[in-house]
Amino acid sequence: MIKNKPEAFKKIMASAIEEFAANGYEGTSAKKIMERAGLSKGLLFHYFKSKENLFIECAQKALKDYMDYVFSEEVFLIDDCFERVKAVAIRKVDYFIEHQAESRFVIYMYIIMNKEEFYKIKEIVMEERNKIKSEFFADVDISKFRSDFEPEFILEYIYIVIEAYSTKIEIGQDLTLEDAVEIREKFLNRFEFFEKLIKYGIY
């Protein structure tokens, strides 16, 4: 795990995530990463062997940190379907605001994962998403759902709609507190609209 790694390793990872988030894979060089980290270029190849290996390591860490934050234990204590989805949506926004570089990197992963050359990124994303999807609605209250639809179909629909909306949040460089509050309020207002719309169709 990264917490047991040397400080130089952690610095390289943090710098790489910022560089990849800002410039993409092709636009990021080992030189830029190490300049940002304030370390010699040789250390990158000592720890990671190649830029590609470093990118994969960053992808695994960034996505795990994001998932652990968004799908916290507190979320799974909520048994109401929509309240649980709402809690996740709010935590997504909070993560995007509190961890801007990491969030831009996660969004970048979603953008590139269907490109053939980034198949490893798709594998990482799909593994994490499938793990969460299998657990997320396992114990929610579905007693109010319409009987003419399969509950699994409804839950899948809710998940897809909210996930798609959440990933549309635009995160710029270094949001001010005022910007963050505005984004959060705008998101929550729109979420309430989506919530009413979906409830209208499934209750």
CYANA upper distance limits for C-alpha pairs under 8 A (distance plus 0.5 A):
  1 MET  CA      5 LYS  CA      7.55
  2 ILE  CA     10 LYS  CA      7.45
  5 LYS  CA      9 PHE  CA      6.72
  5 LYS  CA     10 LYS  CA      7.35
  6 PRO  CA     10 LYS  CA      7.15
  7 GLU  CA     11 LYS  CA      6.63
  8 ALA  CA     12 ILE  CA      6.70
  8 ALA  CA     39 LEU  CA      8.13
  8 ALA  CA     43 LEU  CA      8.44
  9 PHE  CA     13 MET  CA      6.83
  9 PHE  CA     47 TYR  CA      7.44
 10 LYS  CA     14 ALA  CA      6.68
 11 LYS  CA     15 SER  CA      6.56
 11 LYS  CA     37 ALA  CA      6.21
 12 ILE  CA     16 ALA  CA      6.42
 12 ILE  CA     33 ILE  CA      7.44
 12 ILE  CA     34 MET  CA      7.25
 12 ILE  CA     37 ALA  CA      6.32
 12 ILE  CA     44 LEU  CA      7.52
 13 MET  CA     17 ILE  CA      6.69
 13 MET  CA     54 LEU  CA      8.04
 13 MET  CA     57 GLU  CA      8.49
 13 MET  CA     58 CYS  CA      6.79
 14 ALA  CA     18 GLU  CA      6.97
 14 ALA  CA     37 ALA  CA      8.45
 15 SER  CA     19 GLU  CA      6.70
 15 SER  CA     33 ILE  CA      6.14
 15 SER  CA     34 MET  CA      7.94
 15 SER  CA     36 ARG  CA      6.40
 15 SER  CA     37 ALA  CA      6.05
 16 ALA  CA     20 PHE  CA      6.42
 16 ALA  CA     33 ILE  CA      5.87
 16 ALA  CA     54 LEU  CA      8.26
 16 ALA  CA     55 PHE  CA      8.16
 16 ALA  CA     58 CYS  CA      7.84
 17 ILE  CA     21 ALA  CA      6.41
 17 ILE  CA     58 CYS  CA      6.72
 17 ILE  CA     62 ALA  CA      8.44
 17 ILE  CA    101 ALA  CA      7.46
 17 ILE  CA    102 GLU  CA      7.01
 17 ILE  CA    105 PHE  CA      6.96
 18 GLU  CA     22 ALA  CA      6.64
 18 GLU  CA    101 ALA  CA      5.89
 18 GLU  CA    102 GLU  CA      7.62
 18 GLU  CA    105 PHE  CA      8.01
 19 GLU  CA     23 ASN  CA      6.34
 19 GLU  CA     24 GLY  CA      7.81
 19 GLU  CA     28 THR  CA      6.63
 19 GLU  CA     32 LYS  CA      8.00
 19 GLU  CA     33 ILE  CA      6.90
 20 PHE  CA     24 GLY  CA      5.07
 20 PHE  CA     25 TYR  CA      6.10
 20 PHE  CA     27 GLY  CA      8.22
 20 PHE  CA     28 THR  CA      6.54
 20 PHE  CA    105 PHE  CA      7.10
 21 ALA  CA    101 ALA  CA      6.64
 21 ALA  CA    102 GLU  CA      7.78
 21 ALA  CA    104 ARG  CA      5.81
 21 ALA  CA    105 PHE  CA      4.81
 21 ALA  CA    108 TYR  CA      7.22
 22 ALA  CA    101 ALA  CA      8.31
 22 ALA  CA    104 ARG  CA      8.18
 22 ALA  CA    105 PHE  CA      8.46
 23 ASN  CA     27 GLY  CA      5.45
 23 ASN  CA     28 THR  CA      6.29
 24 GLY  CA     28 THR  CA      6.70
 24 GLY  CA    108 TYR  CA      8.04
 25 TYR  CA     55 PHE  CA      8.27
 28 THR  CA     32 LYS  CA      7.17
 28 THR  CA     33 ILE  CA      7.89
 29 SER  CA     33 ILE  CA      6.94
 29 SER  CA     51 LYS  CA      8.33
 30 ALA  CA     34 MET  CA      6.68
 30 ALA  CA     41 LYS  CA      7.31
 30 ALA  CA     44 LEU  CA      7.84
 30 ALA  CA     51 LYS  CA      7.19
 31 LYS  CA     35 GLU  CA      6.55
 31 LYS  CA     41 LYS  CA      6.82
 32 LYS  CA     36 ARG  CA      6.70
 33 ILE  CA     37 ALA  CA      6.75
 34 MET  CA     38 GLY  CA      6.34
 34 MET  CA     39 LEU  CA      5.80
 34 MET  CA     40 SER  CA      6.75
 34 MET  CA     41 LYS  CA      6.13
 34 MET  CA     44 LEU  CA      7.88
 35 GLU  CA     39 LEU  CA      7.00
 35 GLU  CA     40 SER  CA      8.32
 39 LEU  CA     43 LEU  CA      7.77
 40 SER  CA     44 LEU  CA      8.29
 41 LYS  CA     45 PHE  CA      7.86
 42 GLY  CA     46 HIS  CA      6.69
 43 LEU  CA     47 TYR  CA      6.70
 44 LEU  CA     48 PHE  CA      6.32
 44 LEU  CA     49 LYS  CA      7.52
 44 LEU  CA     50 SER  CA      8.10
 45 PHE  CA     49 LYS  CA      4.62
 45 PHE  CA     50 SER  CA      6.26
 45 PHE  CA     51 LYS  CA      8.47
 48 PHE  CA     53 ASN  CA      6.23
 48 PHE  CA     54 LEU  CA      5.99
 49 LYS  CA     53 ASN  CA      7.24
 49 LYS  CA     54 LEU  CA      8.39
 50 SER  CA     54 LEU  CA      6.91
 51 LYS  CA     55 PHE  CA      6.62
 52 GLU  CA     56 ILE  CA      6.82
 53 ASN  CA     57 GLU  CA      6.74
 54 LEU  CA     58 CYS  CA      6.62
 55 PHE  CA     59 ALA  CA      6.63
 56 ILE  CA     60 GLN  CA      6.75
 56 ILE  CA    120 LYS  CA      8.05
 56 ILE  CA    121 ILE  CA      7.55
 57 GLU  CA     61 LYS  CA      6.74
 58 CYS  CA     62 ALA  CA      6.36
 59 ALA  CA     63 LEU  CA      6.50
 59 ALA  CA    105 PHE  CA      8.47
 59 ALA  CA    106 VAL  CA      8.01
 59 ALA  CA    109 MET  CA      7.87
 59 ALA  CA    121 ILE  CA      7.51
 59 ALA  CA    124 ILE  CA      8.11
 60 GLN  CA     64 LYS  CA      6.60
 60 GLN  CA    124 ILE  CA      7.14
 61 LYS  CA     65 ASP  CA      6.55
 62 ALA  CA     66 TYR  CA      6.62
 62 ALA  CA    102 GLU  CA      6.67
 62 ALA  CA    105 PHE  CA      7.94
 62 ALA  CA    106 VAL  CA      7.04
 63 LEU  CA     67 MET  CA      6.56
 63 LEU  CA    106 VAL  CA      6.82
 63 LEU  CA    125 VAL  CA      7.90
 63 LEU  CA    128 GLU  CA      8.27
 64 LYS  CA     68 ASP  CA      6.45
 64 LYS  CA    128 GLU  CA      8.15
 65 ASP  CA     69 TYR  CA      6.68
 66 TYR  CA     70 VAL  CA      6.60
 66 TYR  CA     95 TYR  CA      7.87
 66 TYR  CA    103 SER  CA      8.28
 66 TYR  CA    106 VAL  CA      8.45
 67 MET  CA     71 PHE  CA      6.16
 67 MET  CA     72 SER  CA      8.46
 67 MET  CA    128 GLU  CA      8.27
 68 ASP  CA     72 SER  CA      6.28
 69 TYR  CA     91 ARG  CA      7.80
 69 TYR  CA     95 TYR  CA      7.77
 70 VAL  CA     88 VAL  CA      6.28
 70 VAL  CA     91 ARG  CA      5.64
 70 VAL  CA     92 LYS  CA      6.12
 70 VAL  CA     95 TYR  CA      7.81
 71 PHE  CA     75 VAL  CA      6.69
 71 PHE  CA     76 PHE  CA      8.20
 71 PHE  CA     88 VAL  CA      6.92
 71 PHE  CA    132 ILE  CA      8.45
 72 SER  CA     76 PHE  CA      7.66
 73 GLU  CA     77 LEU  CA      7.33
 74 GLU  CA     78 ILE  CA      7.82
 75 VAL  CA     84 ARG  CA      6.47
 75 VAL  CA     87 ALA  CA      6.84
 75 VAL  CA     88 VAL  CA      7.36
 76 PHE  CA     84 ARG  CA      7.73
 76 PHE  CA    136 PHE  CA      7.94
 78 ILE  CA     83 GLU  CA      7.33
 78 ILE  CA     84 ARG  CA      6.07
 78 ILE  CA    140 VAL  CA      8.33
 79 ASP  CA     83 GLU  CA      8.24
 79 ASP  CA     84 ARG  CA      7.40
 79 ASP  CA    139 ASP  CA      7.29
 79 ASP  CA    140 VAL  CA      5.19
 79 ASP  CA    141 ASP  CA      6.41
 80 ASP  CA     84 ARG  CA      6.58
 80 ASP  CA    140 VAL  CA      6.25
 80 ASP  CA    141 ASP  CA      6.07
 81 CYS  CA     85 VAL  CA      6.87
 81 CYS  CA    137 PHE  CA      7.84
 81 CYS  CA    140 VAL  CA      5.93
 81 CYS  CA    141 ASP  CA      6.71
 81 CYS  CA    142 ILE  CA      7.78
 82 PHE  CA     86 LYS  CA      6.44
 82 PHE  CA    195 GLU  CA      7.85
 83 GLU  CA     87 ALA  CA      6.56
 84 ARG  CA     88 VAL  CA      6.85
 85 VAL  CA     89 ALA  CA      6.67
 85 VAL  CA    159 TYR  CA      8.27
 85 VAL  CA    162 ILE  CA      8.09
 86 LYS  CA     90 ILE  CA      6.68
 86 LYS  CA    191 PHE  CA      8.32
 87 ALA  CA     91 ARG  CA      6.71
 88 VAL  CA     92 LYS  CA      6.62
 89 ALA  CA     93 VAL  CA      6.99
 89 ALA  CA    162 ILE  CA      7.85
 89 ALA  CA    166 SER  CA      7.05
 90 ILE  CA     94 ASP  CA      6.71
 90 ILE  CA    184 ARG  CA      8.44
 90 ILE  CA    188 LEU  CA      7.98
 91 ARG  CA     95 TYR  CA      6.50
 92 LYS  CA     96 PHE  CA      6.71
 92 LYS  CA    166 SER  CA      7.60
 93 VAL  CA     97 ILE  CA      6.75
 93 VAL  CA    166 SER  CA      8.10
 93 VAL  CA    169 ILE  CA      8.30
 93 VAL  CA    184 ARG  CA      6.90
 93 VAL  CA    187 PHE  CA      8.33
 94 ASP  CA     98 GLU  CA      6.52
 94 ASP  CA    184 ARG  CA      8.15
 95 TYR  CA     99 HIS  CA      6.09
 95 TYR  CA    100 GLN  CA      8.20
 95 TYR  CA    103 SER  CA      7.77
 96 PHE  CA    100 GLN  CA      5.89
 96 PHE  CA    102 GLU  CA      8.44
 96 PHE  CA    103 SER  CA      5.75
 96 PHE  CA    104 ARG  CA      8.47
 96 PHE  CA    171 ILE  CA      7.48
 97 ILE  CA    171 ILE  CA      8.12
 97 ILE  CA    175 LEU  CA      7.79
 97 ILE  CA    180 ALA  CA      6.59
 99 HIS  CA    103 SER  CA      6.49
100 GLN  CA    104 ARG  CA      6.68
100 GLN  CA    171 ILE  CA      7.30
100 GLN  CA    172 GLY  CA      8.26
100 GLN  CA    173 GLN  CA      7.81
100 GLN  CA    174 ASP  CA      7.62
100 GLN  CA    175 LEU  CA      8.49
101 ALA  CA    105 PHE  CA      6.75
101 ALA  CA    173 GLN  CA      8.47
102 GLU  CA    106 VAL  CA      6.75
103 SER  CA    107 ILE  CA      6.69
103 SER  CA    171 ILE  CA      8.33
104 ARG  CA    108 TYR  CA      6.56
104 ARG  CA    171 ILE  CA      7.40
105 PHE  CA    109 MET  CA      6.75
106 VAL  CA    110 TYR  CA      7.04
107 ILE  CA    111 ILE  CA      6.86
107 ILE  CA    167 THR  CA      7.65
108 TYR  CA    112 ILE  CA      6.79
109 MET  CA    113 MET  CA      6.26
109 MET  CA    121 ILE  CA      7.25
109 MET  CA    125 VAL  CA      8.45
110 TYR  CA    114 ASN  CA      8.50
110 TYR  CA    122 LYS  CA      8.46
110 TYR  CA    125 VAL  CA      8.17
112 ILE  CA    118 PHE  CA      7.18
113 MET  CA    118 PHE  CA      6.06
113 MET  CA    119 TYR  CA      6.81
113 MET  CA    120 LYS  CA      8.43
113 MET  CA    121 ILE  CA      5.96
113 MET  CA    122 LYS  CA      5.11
113 MET  CA    125 VAL  CA      8.41
114 ASN  CA    118 PHE  CA      7.51
114 ASN  CA    119 TYR  CA      7.42
114 ASN  CA    122 LYS  CA      7.06
115 LYS  CA    119 TYR  CA      7.28
118 PHE  CA    122 LYS  CA      7.25
119 TYR  CA    123 GLU  CA      6.86
120 LYS  CA    124 ILE  CA      6.88
121 ILE  CA    125 VAL  CA      6.71
122 LYS  CA    126 MET  CA      6.44
123 GLU  CA    127 GLU  CA      6.51
124 ILE  CA    128 GLU  CA      6.92
125 VAL  CA    129 ARG  CA      6.60
126 MET  CA    130 ASN  CA      6.38
127 GLU  CA    131 LYS  CA      6.69
128 GLU  CA    132 ILE  CA      6.89
129 ARG  CA    133 LYS  CA      6.55
130 ASN  CA    134 SER  CA      6.64
131 LYS  CA    135 GLU  CA      7.31
132 ILE  CA    136 PHE  CA      6.18
133 LYS  CA    137 PHE  CA      7.72
134 SER  CA    138 ALA  CA      7.44
137 PHE  CA    155 LEU  CA      7.60
142 ILE  CA    151 PRO  CA      7.57
144 LYS  CA    203 TYR  CA      6.31
145 PHE  CA    151 PRO  CA      7.56
145 PHE  CA    202 ILE  CA      6.07
145 PHE  CA    203 TYR  CA      5.50
146 ARG  CA    202 ILE  CA      5.98
146 ARG  CA    203 TYR  CA      5.79
149 PHE  CA    153 PHE  CA      7.48
149 PHE  CA    154 ILE  CA      7.56
150 GLU  CA    154 ILE  CA      7.11
151 PRO  CA    155 LEU  CA      6.65
152 GLU  CA    156 GLU  CA      6.56
153 PHE  CA    157 TYR  CA      6.65
154 ILE  CA    158 ILE  CA      6.73
154 ILE  CA    202 ILE  CA      7.76
155 LEU  CA    159 TYR  CA      6.65
156 GLU  CA    160 ILE  CA      6.69
157 TYR  CA    161 VAL  CA      6.67
158 ILE  CA    162 ILE  CA      6.69
158 ILE  CA    198 ILE  CA      7.95
159 TYR  CA    163 GLU  CA      6.44
160 ILE  CA    164 ALA  CA      6.49
161 VAL  CA    165 TYR  CA      6.76
162 ILE  CA    166 SER  CA      6.52
163 GLU  CA    167 THR  CA      6.84
164 ALA  CA    168 LYS  CA      7.30
165 TYR  CA    169 ILE  CA      8.10
169 ILE  CA    183 ILE  CA      8.49
169 ILE  CA    187 PHE  CA      8.46
171 ILE  CA    175 LEU  CA      8.14
175 LEU  CA    179 ASP  CA      6.27
175 LEU  CA    180 ALA  CA      6.67
176 THR  CA    180 ALA  CA      6.72
177 LEU  CA    181 VAL  CA      6.71
178 GLU  CA    182 GLU  CA      6.71
179 ASP  CA    183 ILE  CA      6.68
180 ALA  CA    184 ARG  CA      6.64
181 VAL  CA    185 GLU  CA      6.61
182 GLU  CA    186 LYS  CA      6.54
183 ILE  CA    187 PHE  CA      6.54
184 ARG  CA    188 LEU  CA      6.69
185 GLU  CA    189 ASN  CA      6.62
186 LYS  CA    190 ARG  CA      6.76
187 PHE  CA    191 PHE  CA      6.49
188 LEU  CA    192 GLU  CA      6.74
189 ASN  CA    193 PHE  CA      7.27
190 ARG  CA    194 PHE  CA      6.96
191 PHE  CA    195 GLU  CA      6.53
192 GLU  CA    196 LYS  CA      6.76
193 PHE  CA    197 LEU  CA      6.72
194 PHE  CA    198 ILE  CA      6.59
195 GLU  CA    199 LYS  CA      6.58
196 LYS  CA    200 TYR  CA      6.57
197 LEU  CA    201 GLY  CA      7.22
198 ILE  CA    202 ILE  CA      6.95
199 LYS  CA    203 TYR  CA      6.19
